[in-house]
Amino acid sequence: MKTSKKIKLSFIVPCYDVEEYLPKCLDSLMAQTLKDIEVICINDGSPDNCLKILKDYQKKYGDKIVIINKKNEGVWRGRKDGIKKARGEFIGFVDSDDYVTPDFAEKLYNAAIKNKADIAVCGFDRIDLETGKLYSREMCKPKHKNIIVKDNPGLLLELNGAPWNKIYKAELLKNMAELQNIPPVLDDMMFLQLIYINAHKITFIPDSLNRYMVRKDSIINTIEPEVIPQTYAAMKEIRNLYVTKKNQNYLDYVDANAFLHLGISFMYRLSANKNVNFSKLLKENTKFLNQNFPNWRHNQYISLKYTRKNNGSNNKLYLVKKIYDLHLFRPFLAVYKTMINKLGVDIKW
């Protein structure tokens, strides 16, 4: 029998081949100090014992655990299925191989309510899955307490490109635009772009409340050139959505974001594939940016003036853009890769 009790926060947990880590994730969510929550678990056709684990937790915790058992369609569609089912005032996401602190939900929810924000963001720890070593603590020193998106969307470039250290007002997600081209990579970042387009205010909590577990085989993950066309198509589709805002500030943000994620992150991952002609792909990538995201070259959010005016925001992106303009991007990627190999963790730009 379903409860009519008000749900403050719905968490969506996609599950696929994570039976080893899922119990710790669920235990951390069941231990939340904010009690008016539900956890919607998407068993995405998982071939292991995820479904059995979920049923065991549902038997123990009742309708606090909601199970969606479906064929495998990937995280993007799984999240969308969870959003449709969610009853919470706010919605958040937790990866099934991560876990959160007991006050994760309460601090995020209270911050969103107190500051009348559409989105609340917290810090997180990157931790080695095998050894428990702390790689880095991120998003705990926000340069701004709040962001009013329409006034300064360039500050969105400072946010990490993952949805799991944030909660969102439910209507933001339930009214998200649909993409015809589901991105095969960079999907977390693009998912956020569909949320940010209608967001008004974002608030920050300077505490690390999420434990993001890093698998060694995922620190440097290459991609195949076959994913390029659909990735490009999805980014173009998102820009077209922002065009309807008829606000140059938003377009400058989208084009700066394209340089950050397509020009830097995407190219870095392609460069790690030894079977590709990277010089050719880099030229094609630059041509694509020039044609479809024309404001990336001379962008108000990637400038020394902007960095100085906004407490150092986007300073690393500005630095990489300078390196790019000096035609030193390939040597930069080589140094970048060496740093990652030595430090054992990706350095976010």
C-alpha positions as CSV (number, residue, x, y, z in Angstrom):
1,M,0.0,0.0,0.0
2,K,1.5,3.3,-1.0
3,T,1.8,6.2,1.4
4,S,0.2,9.6,0.8
5,K,2.9,11.1,3.0
6,K,4.7,14.2,1.5
7,I,8.1,13.3,0.0
8,K,10.6,16.1,0.3
9,L,13.3,14.4,-1.8
10,S,13.4,11.6,-4.3
11,F,16.8,10.0,-5.1
12,I,17.2,8.1,-8.3
13,V,19.8,5.3,-8.3
14,P,20.5,3.6,-11.7
15,C,21.8,0.0,-11.1
16,Y,23.7,-2.1,-13.6
17,D,26.3,-4.8,-12.7
18,V,27.1,-3.2,-9.3
19,E,26.1,-6.0,-6.8
20,E,29.4,-5.6,-5.0
21,Y,28.8,-1.9,-4.2
22,L,25.0,-1.5,-4.2
23,P,24.4,-2.4,-0.5
24,K,26.8,0.3,0.8
25,C,25.1,2.9,-1.5
26,L,21.6,1.9,-0.3
27,D,22.7,1.7,3.4
28,S,24.0,5.3,3.1
29,L,20.7,6.5,1.7
30,M,18.6,4.6,4.3
31,A,20.7,6.2,7.0
32,Q,19.8,9.8,6.0
33,T,18.8,12.2,8.7
34,L,16.1,13.6,6.4
35,K,13.4,11.0,6.7
36,D,10.9,12.2,4.2
37,I,12.7,10.7,1.2
38,E,12.2,7.9,-1.3
39,V,14.9,6.0,-3.2
40,I,14.0,5.0,-6.8
41,C,16.2,2.2,-8.0
42,I,16.4,1.5,-11.7
43,N,17.4,-2.1,-12.3
44,D,18.5,-1.5,-15.9
45,G,18.5,-5.1,-17.0
46,S,21.5,-5.9,-14.7
47,P,22.9,-9.4,-15.3
48,D,24.0,-9.9,-11.7
49,N,22.1,-9.9,-8.4
50,C,21.1,-6.3,-8.3
51,L,17.4,-7.0,-8.5
52,K,17.6,-9.5,-5.6
53,I,19.4,-7.0,-3.5
54,L,16.9,-4.3,-4.3
55,K,14.0,-6.6,-3.4
56,D,15.7,-7.5,-0.1
57,Y,16.0,-3.7,0.8
58,Q,12.4,-3.1,-0.3
59,K,11.2,-5.9,2.0
60,K,13.1,-4.3,4.9
61,Y,12.3,-0.6,4.2
62,G,8.9,-0.8,2.5
63,D,7.8,2.0,0.1
64,K,10.9,4.0,1.0
65,I,12.5,1.8,-1.7
66,V,10.9,2.0,-5.2
67,I,12.1,-0.5,-7.8
68,I,11.8,0.0,-11.6
69,N,12.8,-3.2,-13.3
70,K,13.4,-2.8,-17.0
71,K,15.4,-3.9,-20.0
72,N,18.8,-2.4,-20.4
73,E,18.5,1.0,-22.1
74,G,21.4,2.9,-20.4
75,V,21.7,5.5,-17.7
76,W,20.1,8.4,-19.6
77,R,16.7,6.6,-20.2
78,G,16.9,5.0,-16.7
79,R,17.1,8.5,-15.1
80,K,14.2,9.7,-17.2
81,D,12.1,6.7,-16.0
82,G,13.0,7.6,-12.5
83,I,12.0,11.2,-12.9
84,K,8.6,10.2,-14.2
85,K,8.1,8.1,-11.1
86,A,9.5,10.5,-8.5
87,R,7.1,12.1,-6.0
88,G,9.6,14.4,-4.2
89,E,9.5,18.1,-4.0
90,F,13.2,17.9,-5.1
91,I,15.0,15.1,-7.0
92,G,18.6,14.0,-6.7
93,F,20.8,11.3,-8.2
94,V,23.3,8.9,-6.6
95,D,25.5,6.5,-8.6
96,S,25.1,3.0,-7.3
97,D,28.8,2.4,-6.7
98,D,29.1,5.6,-4.6
99,Y,27.8,6.5,-1.2
100,V,26.8,9.6,0.7
101,T,27.1,11.0,4.2
102,P,24.1,10.8,6.6
103,D,23.4,14.5,6.3
104,F,23.6,14.6,2.5
105,A,19.9,14.9,1.9
106,E,19.1,17.2,4.8
107,K,21.8,19.8,4.1
108,L,21.0,20.0,0.4
109,Y,17.3,20.2,1.0
110,N,17.5,22.8,3.8
111,A,19.9,24.9,1.7
112,A,17.6,24.8,-1.3
113,I,14.6,25.8,0.8
114,K,16.4,28.5,2.8
115,N,17.9,30.2,-0.3
116,K,14.8,29.6,-2.4
117,A,17.0,27.9,-5.0
118,D,16.1,25.6,-7.8
119,I,19.4,23.6,-7.4
120,A,21.6,23.0,-4.4
121,V,25.2,21.8,-4.9
122,C,27.6,20.2,-2.4
123,G,31.2,19.2,-2.4
124,F,32.5,15.6,-2.8
125,D,35.5,13.4,-2.3
126,R,37.1,11.4,-5.1
127,I,38.2,8.1,-3.5
128,D,40.1,5.2,-4.9
129,L,37.7,2.3,-4.9
130,E,40.3,-0.4,-4.1
131,T,42.5,1.3,-1.5
132,G,40.2,4.0,0.0
133,K,42.8,6.7,-0.8
134,L,41.5,10.2,-1.0
135,Y,42.4,11.6,-4.4
136,S,40.8,15.0,-4.1
137,R,38.1,17.1,-2.3
138,E,36.2,19.2,-4.8
139,M,33.5,21.9,-4.9
140,C,34.0,22.7,-1.2
141,K,35.4,26.2,-1.8
142,P,32.8,27.7,-4.1
143,K,33.7,31.1,-5.4
144,H,30.1,32.3,-5.1
145,K,27.5,31.4,-2.5
146,N,24.7,31.6,-5.1
147,I,24.3,31.9,-8.8
148,I,21.5,33.8,-10.5
149,V,21.7,32.0,-13.8
150,K,20.2,34.5,-16.2
151,D,22.5,37.3,-14.8
152,N,25.8,35.3,-15.0
153,P,25.5,31.9,-16.7
154,G,29.3,31.9,-17.2
155,L,29.6,30.8,-13.5
156,L,28.0,27.5,-14.5
157,L,31.3,26.6,-16.1
158,E,32.7,26.2,-12.6
159,L,30.3,23.4,-11.7
160,N,31.4,19.8,-12.1
161,G,29.7,18.1,-15.0
162,A,28.0,15.4,-13.0
163,P,24.5,15.3,-11.5
164,W,25.2,13.3,-8.3
165,N,26.3,16.1,-6.0
166,K,23.2,18.2,-6.6
167,I,19.4,18.2,-6.0
168,Y,16.9,19.8,-8.3
169,K,13.4,21.2,-8.0
170,A,11.3,18.5,-9.4
171,E,9.5,20.5,-12.0
172,L,12.9,21.4,-13.6
173,L,13.4,17.7,-14.3
174,K,9.9,16.8,-15.1
175,N,9.7,19.6,-17.7
176,M,13.1,18.8,-19.3
177,A,13.3,18.9,-23.1
178,E,13.7,15.6,-24.9
179,L,16.8,15.0,-27.1
180,Q,16.4,13.1,-30.4
181,N,20.1,12.3,-30.2
182,I,21.0,10.6,-26.9
183,P,24.7,11.3,-26.3
184,P,26.9,8.2,-26.1
185,V,29.5,10.1,-24.1
186,L,29.5,13.4,-22.1
187,D,25.9,12.4,-21.2
188,D,26.1,13.7,-17.6
189,M,27.2,17.1,-18.8
190,M,24.5,17.3,-21.5
191,F,21.9,16.2,-19.0
192,L,22.8,19.1,-16.8
193,Q,22.5,21.6,-19.8
194,L,18.9,20.6,-20.2
195,I,18.3,21.4,-16.5
196,Y,20.3,24.6,-16.4
197,I,18.4,26.1,-19.3
198,N,15.3,26.7,-17.0
199,A,17.1,27.1,-13.7
200,H,16.9,30.5,-11.9
201,K,19.0,30.2,-8.7
202,I,21.7,27.8,-7.6
203,T,23.0,27.6,-4.1
204,F,26.2,25.9,-2.7
205,I,27.1,24.0,0.5
206,P,30.8,24.1,1.2
207,D,30.8,20.6,2.7
208,S,31.9,17.3,1.1
209,L,28.8,15.1,1.4
210,N,29.3,12.6,-1.5
211,R,31.9,9.9,-1.9
212,Y,32.6,9.4,-5.6
213,M,34.5,6.1,-6.0
214,V,37.1,6.0,-8.7
215,R,37.9,2.8,-10.4
216,K,41.5,2.6,-11.7
217,D,40.4,1.5,-15.1
218,S,38.2,4.6,-15.5
219,I,40.8,7.3,-14.6
220,I,41.8,7.5,-18.2
221,N,39.1,6.1,-20.5
222,T,39.5,6.3,-24.2
223,I,36.6,6.6,-26.6
224,E,36.2,5.4,-30.2
225,P,35.7,7.8,-33.1
226,E,32.4,6.1,-33.9
227,V,30.7,8.1,-31.1
228,I,31.7,11.5,-32.6
229,P,28.8,12.1,-34.9
230,Q,26.1,11.5,-32.3
231,T,27.9,13.4,-29.6
232,Y,28.2,16.4,-31.9
233,A,24.6,16.1,-33.0
234,A,23.4,16.1,-29.3
235,M,25.5,19.2,-28.5
236,K,24.0,21.0,-31.6
237,E,20.6,20.1,-30.5
238,I,21.2,21.5,-27.0
239,R,22.5,24.8,-28.5
240,N,19.4,25.1,-30.6
241,L,17.3,24.9,-27.4
242,Y,19.3,27.7,-25.9
243,V,18.8,29.8,-29.0
244,T,15.1,30.0,-28.1
245,K,16.1,31.9,-24.9
246,K,17.1,34.9,-27.2
247,N,19.8,35.8,-24.7
248,Q,23.4,36.3,-25.8
249,N,24.7,35.6,-22.4
250,Y,23.3,32.1,-22.6
251,L,24.8,31.5,-26.0
252,D,28.2,32.6,-24.9
253,Y,27.9,30.2,-22.0
254,V,26.9,27.3,-24.3
255,D,29.8,28.0,-26.7
256,A,32.3,28.3,-23.8
257,N,30.9,25.0,-22.5
258,A,31.4,23.4,-25.9
259,F,35.0,24.4,-25.9
260,L,35.5,23.1,-22.3
261,H,33.9,19.7,-23.0
262,L,34.3,19.1,-26.7
263,G,37.5,21.1,-27.3
264,I,39.3,19.9,-24.2
265,S,37.7,16.8,-22.5
266,F,36.5,15.1,-25.6
267,M,39.7,15.7,-27.5
268,Y,41.8,14.5,-24.5
269,R,39.9,11.2,-24.4
270,L,40.3,10.8,-28.1
271,S,44.0,11.5,-27.8
272,A,44.3,8.5,-25.5
273,N,43.2,6.2,-28.3
274,K,46.3,5.1,-30.1
275,N,44.4,3.9,-33.1
276,V,43.1,7.3,-34.2
277,N,44.6,10.1,-36.3
278,F,44.5,12.7,-33.6
279,S,45.8,15.6,-35.7
280,K,42.9,15.0,-38.2
281,L,40.3,14.7,-35.4
282,L,41.6,17.9,-33.8
283,K,41.3,19.9,-37.0
284,E,37.8,18.5,-37.5
285,N,36.8,19.3,-33.9
286,T,38.0,22.9,-34.3
287,K,36.1,23.2,-37.6
288,F,33.0,21.9,-35.9
289,L,33.3,24.4,-33.0
290,N,33.9,27.3,-35.4
291,Q,30.8,26.4,-37.5
292,N,28.3,25.5,-34.7
293,F,29.6,27.3,-31.5
294,P,31.0,30.4,-33.1
295,N,31.4,32.4,-29.8
296,W,34.0,30.0,-28.4
297,R,36.9,31.9,-29.9
298,H,36.1,35.4,-28.4
299,N,34.0,34.7,-25.4
300,Q,33.2,37.0,-22.5
301,Y,33.4,34.0,-20.0
302,I,36.8,32.9,-21.1
303,S,38.7,36.1,-20.5
304,L,41.1,37.6,-18.0
305,K,38.6,40.4,-17.4
306,Y,35.9,38.0,-16.5
307,T,38.2,36.0,-14.2
308,R,39.3,39.1,-12.3
309,K,35.7,40.4,-12.0
310,N,34.3,37.1,-10.7
311,N,36.8,36.0,-8.0
312,G,38.9,33.9,-10.3
313,S,36.1,32.0,-11.9
314,N,37.0,30.1,-15.1
315,N,40.7,30.9,-14.7
316,K,41.8,27.4,-15.6
317,L,39.6,27.5,-18.7
318,Y,41.1,30.8,-19.7
319,L,44.6,29.3,-19.3
320,V,43.9,26.4,-21.5
321,K,42.3,28.6,-24.1
322,K,45.5,30.6,-24.2
323,I,47.5,27.4,-24.7
324,Y,45.0,26.5,-27.5
325,D,45.4,29.8,-29.2
326,L,49.2,29.4,-29.1
327,H,48.9,26.1,-31.0
328,L,50.3,24.2,-28.0
329,F,47.3,22.1,-27.3
330,R,48.9,18.8,-28.3
331,P,52.0,19.3,-26.0
332,F,49.6,20.4,-23.3
333,L,47.6,17.2,-23.6
334,A,50.8,15.2,-23.3
335,V,51.8,17.0,-20.1
336,Y,48.2,16.7,-18.8
337,K,48.2,12.9,-19.4
338,T,51.6,12.5,-17.6
339,M,50.2,14.4,-14.6
340,I,47.1,12.1,-14.5
341,N,49.3,9.0,-14.7
342,K,51.5,10.2,-11.8
343,L,48.7,11.6,-9.6
344,G,46.3,8.8,-10.5
345,V,43.3,11.1,-10.9
346,D,41.8,13.3,-13.5
347,I,42.5,17.0,-13.0
348,K,39.3,19.0,-13.8
349,W,39.7,22.1,-15.9
